[in-house]
C-alpha cells in the first residue's frame, strides 16, 4: 500500500488555474499526503473534493470544497485540519461500532422471521425476560450514544458504542438457544401438515413397522401351509394285499 511519494523536485504545477494563477505544490514535503492517507484509510473519510452520489453509488469530484483547511487536494497548501474533518474522524468509529452491532442483531432476529416464529414463544420464561431486558438495554445504549454524539461528547459516546458488544453477544446466545426448540414442518399450498410433526412422524413409523411385521408373519404362514399341502399330496396310502 503506497501512502505517499516523495521526489527531489521542490515545486510542481497542479494543472488548475484560479484567477489566472496556477497553483503549485511541493513534492518534497509528504506531510499533507501522509495525513490525508491516514484520515482516509484509518477513519474512512472521503477527500474533501469528493462526495458520494447515492443514486449511482459512487464517489464523484466536486472542487468547491477542495480549498481551505484540508490536507486533501492540490488546491490547498494547509497542513491543518478543519473542524468538520476532525468531527467526522471522531464520529466514524462511533458509527462503525453501532452499525456493526445492530447488523449482527438484525441478522439473528431476521432468521426467526423467515420461519414465522415468535422469539419469546421459542424461549423459556426466564430467557424471554432476559431477552427483553437485553433488548431494552441495547436500545438505551444506542439512544445514549446518539445523544452524547449530538453534543460533541465523543469520549463517552465511544464508550457506550463499544459496550454494545455485551448486549449483542447475549442476544445472539439467547437466539441460538431458541433455535433448539424449532422443528421443521412440511407445508402444502401454505397449509401446515400437522401429521408431519414429531409425534406424527413417530406414529407413522410405528405403523410402518407393524405393517412390515404383519407381512413377514403372513409370508411365513403361507410358506408353512404350502409345505404341509405338498406333503399331504405326495403321501399315498399303502395297498393291502
Secondary structure, 3 states (H helix, E strand, C coil): CCCCCCCCCCEEEEEEEECCEEEEEECCCCHHHHHHHHHHHHCCCCCCCEEEECCCCEEEECHHHCCCCCCCCCCCCCCCCCHHHHHHHHHHHHHHHHHHHHHHHHHHHHHHHCCCCCHHHHCCHHHHHHHHHHHHHHHHHHHHHHHHHHCCCHHHHHHHHHCHHHHHHHHHHHHHHHHCCCCCCCEECCEECHHHCHHHHHHHHHHHHHHHHHHHHHHHHHHHHHHHHHHHHHCCCCCCC
